[in-house]
Amino acid sequence: MRPKALIWFRNDLRIQDNELLTKGLDQFDIYPLFIFDDRQFEKLPQLGFTKTGSFKAQFLIESVEELKSSLQSLGSDLIVRKGLPESIIPELAKELKAKKVFTSKEVTTDEVSIEDHLEDSLFKIGVDFETCWQSTLFHEEDVPWPIKQVPEVFTQFRKEAEKAVEVRPLFDTPKELNTIENIELGLIPSLTELGITEQKFDKRSVVKFKGGEKAAWKRLKDYFWEKDLLKKYKSTRNGLIGADYSSKLSPWLAIGAISAKSVYYEIKKYEAERTKNQSTYWLFFELLWRDFFKFMAKKHGHKIFLQHGLSELAIDQENNQAKFDLWRKGETQEPFIDANMKELAKSGFMSNRGRQIVASYLMHNLKVNWTWGAAWFEHALIDYDPASNWLNWAYIAGVGNDPRNGRVFNVESQQQRHDPKGEYINLWS
């Protein structure tokens, strides 16, 4: 009988291009595991809402359900638990007599802290712990700087990385896996069991996002190949209405239902078979921004969550609950702001341009603490990614990676540029 290893899935809920499913397959019988971490569903005491909202939680549940189904099709299954990973995994390892635990490495402080505590706990019971880096397009071992010297300005990061780094090949999808024996699999919790009230889908939403790897690939194939829209991406990406002004791949990328590498290689295939232009480059460019923020989060740790951000600047913003609640609920009496905030609250999504404008309005017009806005986005967005979310907010606040002193968006001029006929405002009024 071969020794056993636990494979702990986190933000990598896929079987394609997943290094975890190649780790130790020749040495171990693997036992896949996903844990619904209680901390992700706690209420934020000062702000009065949970860290994870209904749309994001439902998307996660669907993604875990599909991962379980995919693993079953390979002859395996998924162990599901709810609680604290650093407590649950050592107990499971003891129960299974597992020799090793594999997981994907994360970059933000809470997740890294969990890894550190888990490694200590496993060491004490004689279980090895190994992480693999697969959340970015470029591997941390391949970039031309140590983490502490990653450039602070995106343009320098992009130019140097593009010259020096090749994207690693995709990992093969296993044809079959060992069966799971002598362990209680556990059930995937419902929204109610996670302490979350279900929100109904609003038909005005840009897309009815469905969690899981199949839906991710369906969306990619639809946008790239069926509708042939990648060639127009750069000119349409600041749209506000409908499914097709942008790729809409961000929810699946955030949860790892599709990898950044998979998207990159589909872009390359599209360029070879259809067309190569500024738009095809621009989607790659957006993947580089995503990488940049992850490397910055790794470099700066907990600073990205602080009001002074990466700077030591004092910021003229206040903790004004009344103003914040008006903004959050879309009741500011500024029609363009309110339309965007209602879309977010009722659908779990907002355009990239909308996010920049409402963030600027909260911090520069209302003078409210930007970290509250970032926390609301964390709650509401289906595609929430800690590094991208918090560092984009810090960027607009002027305490992030911006050689300029923050970004102020004029609401009226932005509305004239992006919604001159008021169609978006009317849609969400």
C-alpha positions in Angstrom: 0.0 0.0 0.0 1.3 3.4 -1.0 1.7 6.3 1.5 -1.1 9.0 1.5 -0.9 12.7 0.8 -3.6 15.4 1.3 -4.1 17.8 -1.6 -5.6 21.0 -0.1 -7.4 23.0 -2.7 -7.7 26.8 -2.2 -8.0 29.3 -5.0 -7.2 26.7 -7.6 -10.5 24.9 -8.1 -9.7 23.1 -11.4 -8.2 19.9 -12.7 -6.7 21.5 -15.9 -3.2 23.1 -15.5 -3.1 22.3 -11.8 0.3 21.4 -10.4 -1.3 20.0 -7.3 -2.6 17.1 -9.3 0.8 16.2 -10.6 2.5 16.4 -7.2 3.5 13.0 -5.9 1.2 11.0 -8.0 4.0 8.5 -8.6 4.7 8.2 -4.8 1.4 8.8 -3.0 -2.3 8.0 -3.0 -3.8 11.5 -2.9 -6.7 12.7 -0.9 -8.2 16.0 -2.3 -9.6 18.4 0.3 -11.4 21.7 0.4 -12.2 23.7 3.5 -14.8 26.4 3.9 -12.8 28.7 6.2 -15.1 30.2 8.8 -13.2 33.5 8.8 -14.3 34.2 5.3 -18.0 34.3 6.3 -17.6 36.3 9.5 -19.4 39.7 9.9 -17.1 42.8 10.0 -18.2 44.3 13.3 -17.7 48.0 12.5 -19.2 47.8 9.1 -22.1 45.4 9.7 -21.7 43.1 6.7 -20.0 39.7 6.1 -16.6 39.4 4.4 -18.3 37.2 1.8 -21.6 38.2 0.2 -24.3 36.0 -1.3 -23.2 36.1 -5.0 -19.5 35.3 -4.2 -20.4 32.5 -1.8 -22.8 30.9 -4.3 -20.1 31.1 -7.0 -17.7 29.4 -4.5 -20.2 26.6 -3.7 -20.8 25.9 -7.4 -17.1 25.8 -8.1 -16.5 23.3 -5.3 -19.4 21.2 -6.5 -17.9 21.0 -9.9 -14.4 20.3 -8.7 -15.9 17.4 -6.7 -17.7 16.1 -9.8 -14.5 16.4 -11.9 -12.5 14.5 -9.3 -15.2 11.8 -9.2 -14.9 11.4 -13.0 -11.2 10.6 -12.5 -12.0 8.0 -9.9 -11.3 10.2 -6.9 -13.5 12.5 -4.8 -13.3 15.6 -2.6 -13.2 15.7 1.2 -15.1 18.8 2.4 -14.8 20.4 5.7 -15.9 23.7 7.4 -13.7 25.4 10.0 -10.1 26.5 10.3 -7.6 24.8 7.9 -4.7 25.0 10.3 -6.8 23.0 12.8 -8.6 20.6 10.5 -5.7 19.5 8.3 -3.4 18.2 11.0 -6.3 16.2 12.5 -7.1 14.8 9.0 -3.5 13.9 8.4 -3.4 12.0 11.7 -6.7 10.2 10.8 -5.4 9.2 7.4 -1.9 8.6 8.5 -0.8 10.9 5.7 2.8 11.5 5.1 2.5 14.8 3.3 0.3 17.8 2.6 0.4 19.7 -0.7 -1.2 23.1 -1.4 -0.9 26.2 -3.6 1.0 29.1 -2.2 -0.9 32.4 -1.6 0.5 35.9 -1.4 -1.6 37.9 1.1 -0.9 38.1 4.8 -3.9 36.1 6.2 -3.4 33.2 3.8 0.4 33.2 4.3 -0.1 33.2 8.0 -2.4 30.1 7.8 0.3 28.3 5.7 3.0 29.2 8.3 0.8 27.9 11.2 -0.1 24.8 9.3 3.5 24.0 8.5 4.5 24.3 12.2 1.6 22.1 13.3 2.4 19.4 10.6 6.1 19.5 11.5 5.2 18.6 15.1 3.4 15.5 14.0 6.0 14.4 11.4 4.0 15.4 8.3 5.8 17.1 5.4 4.3 20.3 3.9 4.9 21.4 0.3 3.5 24.4 -1.5 3.5 25.2 -5.2 3.3 28.6 -6.8 0.6 28.8 -9.4 -1.6 31.9 -8.8 0.3 34.1 -11.4 1.2 34.0 -15.0 4.9 34.4 -14.4 6.4 32.0 -11.8 8.1 33.6 -8.8 11.3 31.7 -9.6 11.4 33.0 -13.1 11.0 36.8 -12.6 14.3 38.7 -12.7 14.2 40.1 -9.2 13.9 38.7 -5.7 10.5 39.6 -4.1 11.9 42.4 -2.1 13.3 44.1 -5.2 10.2 43.8 -7.5 9.8 47.2 -9.2 7.2 49.5 -7.5 6.0 50.9 -10.8 4.0 48.7 -13.2 5.6 50.0 -16.4 9.1 49.0 -15.2 7.7 45.6 -13.9 6.0 44.9 -17.3 8.9 45.8 -19.5 11.5 43.9 -17.5 9.3 40.9 -17.0 8.3 40.7 -20.6 11.9 40.7 -21.7 13.2 38.2 -19.1 10.4 35.7 -18.5 8.7 33.0 -20.5 5.4 31.6 -19.3 5.8 28.0 -18.2 4.1 25.2 -20.0 0.7 24.0 -18.9 0.5 21.0 -16.6 -1.2 17.8 -18.0 -4.6 16.9 -16.7 -4.4 13.4 -15.0 -6.3 10.6 -16.8 -7.2 8.9 -13.5 -6.7 9.2 -9.8 -6.7 6.7 -6.9 -10.0 6.0 -5.1 -10.7 7.6 -1.7 -11.2 5.1 1.1 -11.9 5.0 4.8 -12.7 8.7 5.3 -15.9 10.6 5.8 -16.2 12.9 2.7 -18.4 15.5 4.3 -21.0 17.7 2.6 -20.7 21.0 0.7 -22.5 23.6 2.9 -25.5 25.6 1.7 -25.5 29.4 1.9 -27.7 29.1 5.0 -25.1 26.8 6.6 -22.5 29.5 5.9 -24.7 32.1 7.6 -25.5 33.9 4.4 -28.9 35.1 3.1 -29.5 34.3 -0.6 -29.9 37.1 -3.0 -31.9 36.5 -6.2 -30.3 37.0 -9.6 -31.2 40.4 -11.2 -32.0 40.0 -14.9 -30.2 43.4 -15.6 -26.9 41.8 -14.6 -24.2 41.6 -17.3 -23.8 37.8 -17.0 -25.3 35.1 -14.8 -22.0 33.9 -13.5 -21.9 30.2 -12.8 -19.0 28.8 -10.7 -16.8 26.0 -12.0 -14.2 25.1 -14.5 -16.6 24.1 -17.3 -18.3 27.5 -17.1 -14.9 29.2 -17.2 -14.0 27.5 -20.4 -17.4 28.0 -21.9 -17.1 31.7 -21.4 -13.6 31.8 -22.8 -14.6 29.8 -25.9 -17.7 32.0 -26.3 -15.8 35.3 -26.1 -12.6 34.3 -28.0 -13.8 31.8 -30.6 -17.6 31.8 -31.0 -18.2 35.5 -31.0 -14.6 36.4 -32.1 -14.5 39.4 -29.7 -11.0 39.3 -28.4 -9.9 41.4 -31.5 -12.0 44.3 -30.2 -11.2 44.1 -26.5 -9.2 47.2 -26.2 -11.9 49.4 -27.7 -14.8 47.9 -25.8 -13.3 47.2 -22.4 -14.6 50.4 -20.8 -18.2 49.5 -21.6 -21.0 49.3 -18.9 -23.8 47.2 -20.3 -24.0 43.6 -21.5 -21.9 40.5 -21.4 -19.5 41.2 -24.2 -17.7 44.6 -23.6 -15.0 42.6 -21.8 -13.9 39.0 -21.3 -15.7 38.6 -17.9 -13.1 35.9 -17.0 -12.2 37.6 -13.7 -14.5 35.6 -11.4 -13.0 32.3 -12.6 -9.5 33.6 -12.5 -10.0 34.8 -8.9 -11.1 31.4 -7.7 -8.7 29.5 -9.9 -11.4 27.7 -11.9 -9.1 28.6 -14.9 -5.5 29.5 -14.7 -3.8 32.7 -16.0 -1.5 30.5 -18.0 -4.5 28.8 -19.7 -5.9 32.2 -20.7 -2.4 33.3 -21.9 -2.0 30.2 -24.2 -5.5 30.7 -25.6 -4.6 34.3 -26.4 -1.5 33.0 -28.2 -3.6 30.4 -30.1 -6.1 33.1 -31.1 -3.2 35.4 -32.3 -1.9 32.5 -34.4 -5.2 31.4 -35.9 -7.3 34.6 -36.0 -5.5 37.9 -35.5 -2.8 39.6 -33.5 -3.4 43.2 -32.6 -3.5 45.8 -29.8 -6.6 44.1 -28.3 -5.1 40.7 -28.0 -2.0 42.2 -26.4 -4.2 44.2 -24.0 -5.8 41.1 -22.4 -2.3 39.8 -21.8 -1.5 43.3 -20.4 -4.3 42.9 -17.9 -2.9 39.6 -16.8 0.4 41.4 -16.2 -1.4 43.9 -14.0 -2.9 41.0 -12.0 0.6 39.5 -11.6 2.0 42.9 -10.6 -0.5 43.2 -7.8 0.2 39.7 -6.5 3.9 40.3 -6.4 3.3 43.6 -4.7 1.1 41.9 -2.1 3.8 39.4 -1.5 6.4 42.1 -1.2 4.5 44.5 1.1 2.5 42.1 3.3 -0.1 43.6 5.6 0.6 47.2 4.5 -1.7 46.8 1.5 -4.7 46.6 3.9 -3.8 49.8 5.9 -5.2 53.2 5.3 -1.7 54.7 4.6 -1.0 51.8 2.2 2.5 51.5 0.9 3.2 55.1 2.0 3.5 56.7 5.4 1.1 59.5 4.4 -1.7 60.8 6.7 -4.9 60.7 4.6 -7.7 63.2 4.9 -10.5 60.7 5.1 -12.9 59.9 7.9 -14.9 57.0 9.2 -18.3 58.4 8.4 -20.8 55.6 8.6 -23.7 57.7 7.2 -21.9 58.8 4.1 -20.5 55.3 3.6 -23.9 53.7 3.8 -25.4 56.1 1.3 -22.5 55.2 -1.1 -22.8 51.4 -0.4 -26.6 51.4 -1.0 -26.5 53.6 -4.2 -28.3 56.5 -2.5 -25.8 59.4 -2.9 -28.1 61.3 -5.3 -25.3 61.2 -7.9 -27.1 59.1 -10.6 -24.0 57.6 -12.2 -22.5 56.6 -8.9 -25.8 55.2 -7.7 -26.3 53.1 -10.8 -22.9 51.5 -10.5 -23.4 50.8 -6.8 -26.8 49.2 -7.4 -25.4 47.0 -10.1 -22.7 45.8 -7.6 -25.2 45.2 -4.8 -27.7 43.4 -7.0 -25.4 41.4 -9.3 -22.0 41.0 -7.6 -20.3 42.7 -10.6 -19.3 46.1 -11.8 -17.3 47.3 -14.8 -13.6 48.1 -14.4 -14.3 51.8 -15.2 -17.2 51.8 -12.8 -15.0 50.5 -10.0 -12.5 53.3 -10.5 -15.1 56.0 -10.6 -17.0 54.9 -7.5 -13.8 54.4 -5.5 -12.6 57.9 -6.4 -16.0 59.3 -5.4 -16.0 57.6 -2.0 -12.5 58.8 -1.0 -12.0 62.1 -2.9 -15.6 63.5 -2.9 -17.1 62.0 0.2 -13.7 61.9 2.0 -14.6 58.5 3.5 -11.9 56.0 4.6 -11.0 54.1 1.4 -10.4 50.8 3.3 -14.2 50.7 4.0 -14.8 50.8 0.3 -12.3 48.1 -0.3 -14.0 45.9 2.4 -17.4 46.4 0.7 -15.9 45.3 -2.6 -14.5 42.3 -0.8 -18.0 41.4 0.4 -19.9 42.1 -2.9 -17.7 41.2 -5.8 -17.9 37.7 -7.3 -14.4 38.3 -8.7 -12.8 39.5 -5.5 -9.1 39.0 -5.5 -7.3 40.4 -2.4 -4.2 41.7 -4.1 -6.0 43.3 -7.1 -8.8 44.8 -5.0 -6.8 46.4 -2.2 -3.9 47.6 -4.3 -6.3 49.1 -6.9 -8.0 51.0 -4.1 -4.7 52.1 -2.7 -3.6 53.2 -6.2 -6.6 55.5 -6.5 -6.1 56.8 -3.0 -2.5 57.8 -3.8 -0.9 55.4 -1.3 -0.2 52.5 -3.7 1.9 51.9 -6.8 1.4 55.2 -8.6 4.1 57.7 -9.4 1.3 60.3 -9.4 -0.5 61.3 -6.3 -3.7 59.2 -6.6 -6.5 59.3 -9.2 -9.4 61.6 -9.1 -12.2 60.9 -11.5 -14.7 63.6 -12.4 -18.1 62.0 -12.2 -19.8 64.3 -14.7 -17.1 64.0 -17.4 -16.9 60.2 -16.9 -20.7 59.9 -17.3 -20.5 62.0 -20.5 -17.8 59.9 -21.9 -19.1 56.4 -20.9 -22.9 56.9 -20.6 -23.7 60.0 -22.7 -27.4 58.9 -23.4 -28.0 57.8 -19.8 -28.8 54.2 -20.8 -26.8 52.7 -18.0 -28.3 55.1 -15.4 -31.8 54.3 -16.7 -31.1 50.5 -16.6 -30.1 50.6 -12.9 -32.5 53.4 -11.7 
